Amino acid sequence: MNKNIVIHWFRQDLRLYDNPSLTEAAQQGAILPIYILDDDNAGEHKLGGASRWWLHYSLLALNKSLKGKLSVYIGDPEKILIDLAEENNIEGVYWNRCYEPWRIGRDKKIKKVLEAQNIKAKSFNGSLLWEPWDVLKKDGTPYKVFTPYYRKGCLSAIAPRTPLAEPKYLNLYDGHSNKLTIVDLKLLPAINWNKQLEPHWDIGEMSAQYKLEKFIYNRLENYKRGRDFPALSSVSRLSPHLHFGEISPNQVWYAVKLNKETDDLDHFLSEMGWREFSHSLLYHFPELPRNNLQTKFDNFPWLQNTKHLRCWQRGETGHPLVDAGMRELWQTGYMHNRVRMVVGSFLVKNLLLHWHHGEKWFWDCLLDANLANNSAGWQWIAGCGADAAPYFRIFNPCTQGQKFDPDGEYTKRFVPELKEMPSKYLFNPWEAPDKILQNAGVTLGENYPAPIVNLKLSRVRALDAFKSMK
C-alpha cells in the first residue's frame, strides 16, 4: 500500500479549480476525497431544504469531475476521519476553512485530535477574499460599518490572492469499502418541491464558470442601475454557487476586474465586499444569528401572529410585490435582492413579527442560505444589526413596486391573478374601483387576498414601537 495517502475533506468548496486545500493535498501524494454530512454538530443550523436539494446535485457534479472517486459519509467528522486514518494509514487531512461558529469549534477540536495521533491537519482559505482577522480597525477591533470596512479595511489591505489553477494531476485513492452513495445522504425533499426548482438552475462547477462569463459579457454593464429592477436579468445569480464553493470569490473578483473600471464594476465588487463584511461580523460576533447586535432591540415589542406569518410565507398578504417575492422564493429557491429588502421590511415593520421568523424561513427556502449573509441581512433590515438602516426606513411595497417594477412584469409573473390589472392599481388593488377589478377578473378576498394590514396605520404602529424602546 502506498503510505503517502492524504485526505482532502470537501466542505463548502465543491470544485477543483482554485481550491487551495486540494492543490496542497495533490502535492503530498494520493488523495482520498471525501464529503461528510454533519447534521448533529450543526444543530439548528443544519442545511435547510432548498440547500440540501442543491447540495445533492452539486455533489453529483463534483463526483463526476473526480471520476466517481468521491466518498461520502454521514455523522461526526471527528470519528469518521479517525476511522479513515486508521484504516488507510492516512498521513494528513486537508480542508478549506468555514466560518460558522459551530464549524470553527468543531474543526479546532478535530485538528487537536488528529495532531495528537501524528496526522497532519492543515486548513486553508478557500472561501473568502480576506480573512476576518486580517481586516480590523487601527485599534484592533472589528468594523461595524460596511463602508469603512470595505473602503479603508479591505481595499487598503493586501490584495486577494490570485486564483489557483486546477491541479494538473490528481492521484485519487479509493480506500474505503463501506461507503455510502450520494443518494444515501437523502438530501432531496420528500415532497416534489425540487421539481419546481429544477428548471431554474444548472448546478456544478462548470455551470458556475459559465454563469460568471455570461454575467460579465451580458449583464455587468448597467449593473448598478439594473440590479434594482427584479424583472431585468442584471444580476449575477452566482450566490448559490459561491455558497457551495462551486466557484471561489477570488475567481469572480479577478475575472470581473479584467473589465474597464466603471461604476458598474465598482458596485458589483462592493457587493462582494458585503459578503466579506457579513462573514467578518459572524466571526467576531458569533451570536449574530440569534442575538441583536444593538441590544436596545432586546426590549422591542414584537407581536405574535401566526396567521400573518403564514400569509407572509405563502405570499398571500394582499400586497402584490411582497407576494411576488415570497412566491419567487418558494418556486425558485431565490429572491431578487431589492425584493428581499421589501419583504423583510414588511415582515418586521408592517407586521411587527420578529426577524427570527424571516431568518428561519429564508434558511429553509433559499438555495444561497449562508449563515453569515442571512443573519447579517435580517439584522440590517430589522434595524438591530451592524450598519443597520434606521428603523424609520420602512420600505413601502406600493411605491417600491411602482418605481422598480413599473410595468409589473416581475409581479405579474409570480402573481398571475393580477395579470390583467392596470399598472395604476397593480400594487394597490384595494384602491381600484369595482369596475377596474371586475374587468381584471379580480375579487379581493376570493381569488386574490385582501391586504392583511393597512400600510399607513402599520407604519405608524412600527414607529411608535421603535420610540417605545427609548
C-alpha positions as CSV (number, residue, x, y, z in Angstrom):
1,M,0.0,0.0,0.0
2,N,1.2,3.5,-0.8
3,K,1.8,5.0,2.6
4,N,1.8,8.6,1.3
5,I,-2.0,9.0,1.3
6,V,-3.9,12.1,2.4
7,I,-7.5,13.1,2.8
8,H,-9.0,16.2,1.2
9,W,-12.2,16.9,3.0
10,F,-14.6,18.8,0.7
11,R,-17.0,21.2,2.6
12,Q,-18.1,24.5,1.0
13,D,-15.5,24.1,-1.7
14,L,-17.1,21.8,-4.2
15,R,-14.8,22.5,-7.1
16,L,-11.4,21.5,-8.5
17,Y,-10.2,24.9,-9.8
18,D,-8.8,27.4,-7.2
19,N,-9.1,25.0,-4.3
20,P,-6.1,25.7,-2.0
21,S,-6.5,22.6,0.1
22,L,-7.0,20.3,-2.8
23,T,-3.9,21.8,-4.5
24,E,-1.8,21.3,-1.4
25,A,-3.1,17.7,-0.9
26,A,-2.3,16.9,-4.5
27,Q,1.4,17.7,-3.8
28,Q,1.5,15.4,-0.9
29,G,0.5,12.1,-2.6
30,A,-2.6,10.1,-3.3
31,I,-5.8,11.8,-2.3
32,L,-8.8,10.2,-0.7
33,P,-11.5,12.8,-1.5
34,I,-14.4,12.8,1.0
35,Y,-17.6,14.7,1.9
36,I,-19.3,14.4,5.3
37,L,-22.9,15.4,6.0
38,D,-22.8,16.6,9.6
39,D,-26.2,17.4,10.9
40,D,-25.5,16.6,14.5
41,N,-22.9,19.3,15.2
42,A,-24.8,21.8,13.1
43,G,-27.8,21.7,15.4
44,E,-30.4,24.3,14.4
45,H,-28.1,25.4,11.6
46,K,-28.1,22.2,9.7
47,L,-28.9,22.7,6.0
48,G,-32.4,23.8,5.0
49,G,-34.5,22.0,2.4
50,A,-33.5,24.1,-0.6
51,S,-29.8,23.9,0.2
52,R,-29.9,20.2,0.6
53,W,-31.5,19.9,-2.8
54,W,-28.7,22.0,-4.3
55,L,-26.0,20.0,-2.4
56,H,-27.3,16.7,-3.9
57,Y,-26.7,17.8,-7.4
58,S,-23.5,19.7,-6.6
59,L,-22.0,16.5,-5.1
60,L,-23.1,14.6,-8.2
61,A,-21.3,17.2,-10.4
62,L,-18.2,17.1,-8.2
63,N,-18.1,13.3,-8.2
64,K,-18.2,13.3,-12.0
65,S,-15.2,15.6,-12.0
66,L,-13.5,13.2,-9.6
67,K,-14.1,10.2,-11.9
68,G,-16.6,8.7,-9.4
69,K,-14.0,8.6,-6.6
70,L,-15.7,10.9,-4.1
71,S,-16.5,9.1,-0.9
72,V,-19.5,10.5,1.2
73,Y,-20.4,9.9,4.8
74,I,-23.0,10.9,7.4
75,G,-22.1,11.6,11.0
76,D,-19.5,13.1,13.3
77,P,-16.4,14.1,11.2
78,E,-14.1,13.5,14.1
79,K,-14.9,9.8,14.3
80,I,-15.1,9.4,10.6
81,L,-11.7,11.0,10.0
82,I,-10.0,9.0,12.7
83,D,-11.5,5.7,11.4
84,L,-10.4,6.6,7.8
85,A,-7.0,7.5,9.0
86,E,-6.5,4.2,10.8
87,E,-7.9,2.1,8.0
88,N,-5.9,3.7,5.3
89,N,-2.7,4.8,7.0
90,I,-3.5,8.4,6.3
91,E,-0.6,10.9,6.7
92,G,-2.6,14.1,6.6
93,V,-6.1,15.7,6.4
94,Y,-6.6,18.9,4.5
95,W,-9.6,21.2,4.2
96,N,-10.7,24.8,3.4
97,R,-11.9,26.8,6.3
98,C,-15.6,27.5,7.1
99,Y,-16.6,30.4,9.4
100,E,-19.8,29.4,11.1
101,P,-19.2,29.3,14.9
102,W,-20.2,25.7,15.2
103,R,-17.8,24.7,12.5
104,I,-14.9,26.6,14.0
105,G,-15.3,24.9,17.3
106,R,-15.6,21.5,15.8
107,D,-12.7,22.0,13.4
108,K,-10.3,23.2,16.2
109,K,-11.1,20.0,18.2
110,I,-10.6,17.8,15.1
111,K,-7.2,19.4,14.5
112,K,-6.0,18.7,18.0
113,V,-7.2,15.1,17.9
114,L,-5.5,14.4,14.5
115,E,-2.3,16.1,15.5
116,A,-2.2,14.1,18.8
117,Q,-2.1,11.0,16.6
118,N,0.7,12.4,14.4
119,I,-1.6,13.1,11.5
120,K,-1.1,16.4,9.7
121,A,-4.1,18.7,9.9
122,K,-4.0,21.8,7.7
123,S,-6.7,24.3,6.8
124,F,-6.7,27.0,4.1
125,N,-8.7,30.0,3.0
126,G,-10.8,28.9,0.0
127,S,-14.0,30.8,0.7
128,L,-13.1,34.5,1.4
129,L,-11.2,37.3,-0.2
130,W,-9.9,38.4,3.2
131,E,-9.7,36.5,6.4
132,P,-11.9,38.1,9.2
133,W,-8.9,38.6,11.5
134,D,-6.9,40.4,8.8
135,V,-9.3,43.3,8.3
136,L,-9.5,45.3,11.6
137,K,-9.6,48.9,12.6
138,K,-6.3,50.6,13.8
139,D,-7.2,49.8,17.4
140,G,-7.5,46.1,16.6
141,T,-11.3,45.9,16.9
142,P,-13.6,44.8,14.1
143,Y,-15.5,47.1,11.9
144,K,-19.3,47.5,12.4
145,V,-20.0,49.8,9.5
146,F,-19.7,48.5,6.0
147,T,-18.2,51.4,4.0
148,P,-15.1,51.9,6.2
149,Y,-14.7,48.2,6.4
150,Y,-14.7,47.8,2.7
151,R,-13.0,51.1,1.6
152,K,-10.5,51.5,4.4
153,G,-10.1,47.9,5.6
154,C,-10.4,45.6,2.6
155,L,-9.3,47.8,-0.3
156,S,-6.3,49.1,1.5
157,A,-5.3,45.6,2.8
158,I,-3.3,43.0,1.0
159,A,-4.9,42.2,-2.4
160,P,-6.8,38.9,-2.5
161,R,-4.7,36.0,-3.7
162,T,-4.9,35.2,-7.4
163,P,-6.9,32.1,-8.3
164,L,-5.0,28.8,-8.5
165,A,-5.1,26.5,-11.5
166,E,-6.8,23.1,-11.3
167,P,-4.2,20.6,-10.1
168,K,-2.5,19.1,-13.2
169,Y,-2.7,15.6,-11.8
170,L,-4.9,14.1,-9.1
171,N,-3.9,10.7,-7.9
172,L,-7.2,9.7,-6.5
173,Y,-7.3,6.9,-3.9
174,D,-10.4,4.9,-3.2
175,G,-9.6,3.1,0.0
176,H,-12.8,2.6,1.9
177,S,-15.2,-0.2,1.1
178,N,-18.1,0.6,3.4
179,K,-19.0,4.0,1.9
180,L,-22.4,5.5,1.0
181,T,-23.7,6.8,-2.2
182,I,-24.8,10.4,-2.7
183,V,-28.4,9.1,-2.9
184,D,-27.9,7.5,0.6
185,L,-27.5,11.0,2.0
186,K,-31.2,11.5,1.4
187,L,-30.8,15.2,0.6
188,L,-33.8,15.5,-1.8
189,P,-37.1,16.7,-0.3
190,A,-39.8,14.1,0.4
191,I,-42.3,16.4,-1.4
192,N,-42.0,17.3,-5.1
193,W,-40.7,20.8,-4.2
194,N,-37.5,20.0,-6.2
195,K,-39.4,19.6,-9.4
196,Q,-40.3,23.3,-9.5
197,L,-36.7,24.3,-8.6
198,E,-35.0,22.3,-11.3
199,P,-36.0,24.4,-14.4
200,H,-34.4,27.5,-12.9
201,W,-30.8,26.2,-12.2
202,D,-27.8,24.4,-13.6
203,I,-25.6,23.2,-10.8
204,G,-21.9,22.5,-10.5
205,E,-18.5,24.0,-11.1
206,M,-18.8,24.2,-14.9
207,S,-22.2,25.8,-14.7
208,A,-20.8,28.4,-12.2
209,Q,-18.0,29.3,-14.6
210,Y,-20.4,29.7,-17.5
211,K,-22.7,31.8,-15.4
212,L,-19.8,34.1,-14.4
213,E,-18.8,34.6,-18.1
214,K,-22.4,35.2,-19.1
215,F,-22.8,37.9,-16.4
216,I,-19.5,39.7,-17.3
217,Y,-20.3,39.8,-21.0
218,N,-24.1,40.4,-20.9
219,R,-25.0,41.9,-17.5
220,L,-22.1,43.7,-15.9
221,E,-22.7,46.8,-17.9
222,N,-25.6,48.6,-16.4
223,Y,-25.4,46.5,-13.2
224,K,-25.5,49.5,-10.8
225,R,-28.9,50.6,-12.1
226,G,-30.3,47.4,-13.4
227,R,-29.8,45.4,-10.2
228,D,-32.7,47.3,-8.6
229,F,-35.2,46.1,-11.2
230,P,-36.3,42.5,-10.5
231,A,-37.8,42.0,-14.0
232,L,-34.4,42.6,-15.6
233,S,-31.6,40.0,-15.9
234,S,-29.0,42.4,-14.5
235,V,-27.7,40.4,-11.5
236,S,-25.2,37.5,-11.5
237,R,-27.2,34.9,-9.6
238,L,-23.9,33.4,-8.5
239,S,-24.8,33.4,-4.8
240,P,-25.7,29.7,-4.6
241,H,-22.6,28.7,-6.5
242,L,-20.4,30.9,-4.2
243,H,-22.2,29.4,-1.1
244,F,-21.3,25.9,-2.0
245,G,-17.9,26.8,-3.3
246,E,-18.5,25.7,-6.9
247,I,-16.7,28.9,-7.7
248,S,-14.5,30.9,-5.4
249,P,-14.8,34.7,-4.7
250,N,-11.2,35.1,-5.9
251,Q,-12.2,33.7,-9.3
252,V,-15.1,36.1,-9.5
253,W,-13.1,39.1,-8.2
254,Y,-10.3,38.8,-10.7
255,A,-12.5,37.9,-13.7
256,V,-14.6,40.9,-13.1
257,K,-11.6,43.2,-12.6
258,L,-10.3,42.4,-16.0
259,N,-13.0,44.7,-17.3
260,K,-12.8,48.5,-17.6
261,E,-13.2,50.4,-14.3
262,T,-16.7,51.7,-14.2
263,D,-19.4,52.5,-11.6
264,D,-21.0,49.2,-12.5
265,L,-17.8,47.2,-11.8
266,D,-17.1,49.1,-8.6
267,H,-20.7,48.5,-7.4
268,F,-20.5,44.8,-8.1
269,L,-17.2,44.4,-6.3
270,S,-18.7,46.3,-3.3
271,E,-21.5,43.6,-3.2
272,M,-18.7,41.0,-3.0
273,G,-17.4,43.2,-0.1
274,W,-20.7,43.0,1.7
275,R,-20.4,39.2,1.6
276,E,-17.0,39.6,3.2
277,F,-18.4,42.0,5.8
278,S,-21.1,39.6,6.8
279,H,-18.6,36.8,7.4
280,S,-16.5,39.2,9.4
281,L,-19.5,40.1,11.6
282,L,-20.3,36.4,12.1
283,Y,-16.7,35.6,13.1
284,H,-16.3,38.5,15.5
285,F,-19.9,38.3,16.8
286,P,-20.8,34.6,16.8
287,E,-24.1,35.4,18.5
288,L,-25.2,37.2,15.3
289,P,-27.7,34.5,14.2
290,R,-29.7,34.9,17.4
291,N,-28.9,38.0,19.4
292,N,-29.5,41.6,18.4
293,L,-26.2,43.4,17.9
294,Q,-27.9,46.5,19.1
295,T,-29.1,45.4,22.5
296,K,-31.8,48.0,22.8
297,F,-33.8,45.9,20.5
298,D,-34.0,43.2,23.2
299,N,-36.9,45.2,24.5
300,F,-38.7,45.7,21.2
301,P,-42.4,44.9,21.4
302,W,-42.7,42.2,18.8
303,L,-46.1,40.7,18.1
304,Q,-47.2,37.1,17.9
305,N,-49.5,36.4,14.9
306,T,-49.2,33.0,13.3
307,K,-51.9,33.9,10.7
308,H,-50.0,36.9,9.5
309,L,-46.7,34.9,9.4
310,R,-48.3,32.2,7.4
311,C,-49.8,34.7,4.9
312,W,-46.3,36.2,4.5
313,Q,-44.7,32.8,4.0
314,R,-47.2,31.8,1.4
315,G,-47.2,35.1,-0.5
316,E,-50.8,35.8,0.4
317,T,-50.5,39.2,2.2
318,G,-52.6,41.1,-0.3
319,H,-49.6,43.3,-1.1
320,P,-48.6,42.3,-4.6
321,L,-44.8,43.0,-4.6
322,V,-44.4,41.2,-1.2
323,D,-46.4,38.3,-2.5
324,A,-44.4,38.1,-5.7
325,G,-41.2,38.0,-3.8
326,M,-42.3,35.3,-1.4
327,R,-43.7,33.2,-4.3
328,E,-40.4,33.6,-6.2
329,L,-38.6,32.3,-3.2
330,W,-40.8,29.2,-3.0
331,Q,-40.8,28.5,-6.7
332,T,-37.2,29.1,-7.5
333,G,-35.2,29.0,-4.2
334,Y,-34.1,32.5,-4.9
335,M,-35.3,36.1,-4.4
336,H,-34.1,39.3,-6.1
337,N,-32.2,41.4,-3.6
338,R,-34.4,44.5,-4.0
339,V,-37.4,42.4,-3.2
340,R,-35.7,40.7,-0.3
341,M,-35.5,44.2,1.4
342,V,-39.1,44.8,0.7
343,V,-40.4,41.5,2.0
344,G,-38.1,41.8,5.0
345,S,-39.3,45.3,5.9
346,F,-42.9,44.2,5.6
347,L,-42.4,41.3,8.0
348,V,-40.6,43.2,10.8
349,K,-42.1,46.6,10.4
350,N,-45.5,46.4,8.9
351,L,-46.4,43.1,10.6
352,L,-44.1,43.6,13.7
353,L,-43.0,40.0,13.6
354,H,-39.6,39.1,14.9
355,W,-36.8,38.9,12.4
356,H,-36.0,35.4,13.6
357,H,-39.1,34.2,11.7
358,G,-37.8,35.6,8.5
359,E,-34.3,34.3,9.1
360,K,-35.6,30.8,9.7
361,W,-37.9,30.8,6.6
362,F,-35.1,32.1,4.4
363,W,-32.8,29.5,5.8
364,D,-35.1,26.7,4.7
365,C,-36.1,28.1,1.3
366,L,-33.0,29.9,0.0
367,L,-30.5,28.0,-2.1
368,D,-27.9,30.5,-1.1
369,A,-28.8,30.2,2.6
370,N,-25.5,31.4,4.1
371,L,-25.5,31.8,7.9
372,A,-23.4,35.0,7.8
373,N,-25.3,36.7,4.9
374,N,-28.7,35.6,6.2
375,S,-28.2,36.7,9.7
376,A,-26.5,40.0,8.9
377,G,-29.1,40.8,6.3
378,W,-32.1,40.2,8.6
379,Q,-30.5,42.2,11.4
380,W,-29.8,45.0,8.9
381,I,-33.4,45.2,7.7
382,A,-34.7,44.9,11.2
383,G,-32.5,47.8,12.3
384,C,-30.8,45.9,15.1
385,G,-27.6,44.9,13.5
386,A,-24.3,46.4,12.4
387,D,-24.6,49.2,9.8
388,A,-28.3,48.9,10.1
389,A,-30.8,51.1,8.3
390,P,-32.6,53.4,10.7
391,Y,-35.8,51.8,11.9
392,F,-37.9,54.6,10.4
393,R,-36.7,53.5,6.9
394,I,-39.7,51.4,6.1
395,F,-40.0,50.1,2.5
396,N,-43.4,50.8,1.1
397,P,-44.2,47.9,-1.2
398,C,-46.6,50.0,-3.3
399,T,-44.0,52.7,-4.1
400,Q,-41.2,50.2,-4.4
401,G,-43.3,48.3,-7.0
402,Q,-44.2,51.4,-8.9
403,K,-40.6,52.5,-9.0
404,F,-38.7,49.2,-9.6
405,D,-41.3,47.1,-11.5
406,P,-43.2,49.9,-13.3
407,D,-44.7,47.6,-16.0
408,G,-45.5,44.9,-13.5
409,E,-43.6,42.2,-15.4
410,Y,-42.0,40.7,-12.3
411,T,-45.1,41.0,-10.1
412,K,-47.4,39.5,-12.7
413,R,-45.0,36.6,-13.4
414,F,-45.4,35.4,-9.8
415,V,-48.9,36.7,-9.0
416,P,-50.7,35.8,-12.2
417,E,-54.1,36.5,-10.5
418,L,-53.3,40.2,-11.2
419,K,-52.1,39.8,-14.8
420,E,-55.0,41.9,-16.2
421,M,-54.7,44.7,-13.5
422,P,-53.7,48.1,-15.0
423,S,-50.4,49.4,-13.7
424,K,-52.1,52.2,-11.9
425,Y,-53.6,49.8,-9.4
426,L,-51.4,46.8,-9.7
427,F,-49.6,47.4,-6.4
428,N,-52.6,48.8,-4.6
429,P,-55.6,46.8,-5.9
430,W,-57.6,47.6,-2.8
431,E,-57.9,51.2,-4.1
432,A,-59.1,50.2,-7.5
433,P,-62.7,51.0,-8.5
434,D,-65.0,48.0,-8.6
435,K,-65.2,48.2,-12.4
436,I,-61.5,48.0,-12.8
437,L,-61.3,44.9,-10.5
438,Q,-64.2,43.4,-12.4
439,N,-62.6,43.9,-15.8
440,A,-59.3,42.4,-14.4
441,G,-61.2,39.4,-13.1
442,V,-60.1,40.1,-9.5
443,T,-62.3,39.7,-6.5
444,L,-60.4,40.7,-3.3
445,G,-60.7,38.1,-0.6
446,E,-61.6,35.4,-3.1
447,N,-59.1,34.9,-5.9
448,Y,-56.6,37.4,-4.5
449,P,-56.3,38.2,-0.8
450,A,-57.4,41.5,0.7
451,P,-54.5,43.3,2.4
452,I,-53.8,41.8,5.8
453,V,-52.6,45.2,7.1
454,N,-53.1,48.8,6.3
455,L,-49.7,50.2,5.2
456,K,-50.2,53.7,6.7
457,L,-51.5,52.5,10.0
458,S,-48.9,49.7,10.3
459,R,-46.2,52.2,9.6
460,V,-47.3,54.5,12.4
461,R,-47.5,51.5,14.7
462,A,-44.0,50.5,13.8
463,L,-42.6,54.0,14.5
464,D,-44.4,54.0,17.9
465,A,-42.9,50.7,18.7
466,F,-39.5,52.0,17.9
467,K,-40.0,55.0,20.0
468,S,-41.1,52.8,22.9
469,M,-37.6,51.4,23.2
470,K,-36.0,54.8,24.1
